[in-house]
Structure formats: structure tokens, C-alpha cells
Amino acid sequence: MKSVEVCLGSACHLRGADKIVQIFMQKMEEYQLNAKLYLKGSFCLGHCSDAVIVQIGNETLKNVTPENANVVFENKILPYLRGENNE
């Protein structure tokens, strides 16, 4: 099972990390990925000025927002699950 980590620290929380988690969870349901993807929260991923931070494999995404979370899921998380990047 592959994992994606969303920072839930204070800076990320203030910029909508909880909404991003909800969006990712909805997309996981939509694509039936609950058995293939482990979505986890982290207290801090160390890039507070660039919040919200999402770690996908070896790639750290910065400035993820509720507005671009669907695009991030489609363009980053789905290819990661297919083995197209960040193994």
C-alpha cells in the first residue's frame, strides 16, 4: 500500500489542510482506492511558509489548497499509484 501524507500543523491547518484531507478522501472513494492508498496526517513537514504541504512518495508538494486539491489528486496522486512517478 502506498501512502500520501498531509501536513496538519498549525500553518497548514489555517490554510485548509482539513478540507484537503476531505477532498482526498472523497477522491479515494470515487476511484475505489481505500485498499491501495493510505492517507495519513502529520504534525509538521517542515515547510510552514509554503503550507499546505503534501508528501507523495519522495515528492514534497507545496502550496496545496482546497481549490487545487482535485488537480493534485488527478495529476500527482493517481500517477503515483500507477507507478508513474515517485516510487
C-alpha positions, 0 to 999 in steps of 0.5 A: 500500500502506498501512502500520501501524507498531509501536513496538519500543523498549525500553518497548514491547518489555517490554510485548509489542510482539513478540507484537503484531507476531505477532498482526498478522501472523497477522491479515494472513494470515487476511484475505489482506492481505500485498499491501495492508498493510505492517507495519513496526517502529520504534525509538521513537514517542515515547510510552514511558509509554503503550507499546505504541504503534501508528501507523495512518495519522495515528492514534497508538494507545496502550496496545496489548497482546497481549490487545487486539491482535485488537480493534485489528486488527478495529476500527482496522486493517481500517477503515483499509484500507477507507478508513474512517478515517485516510487 
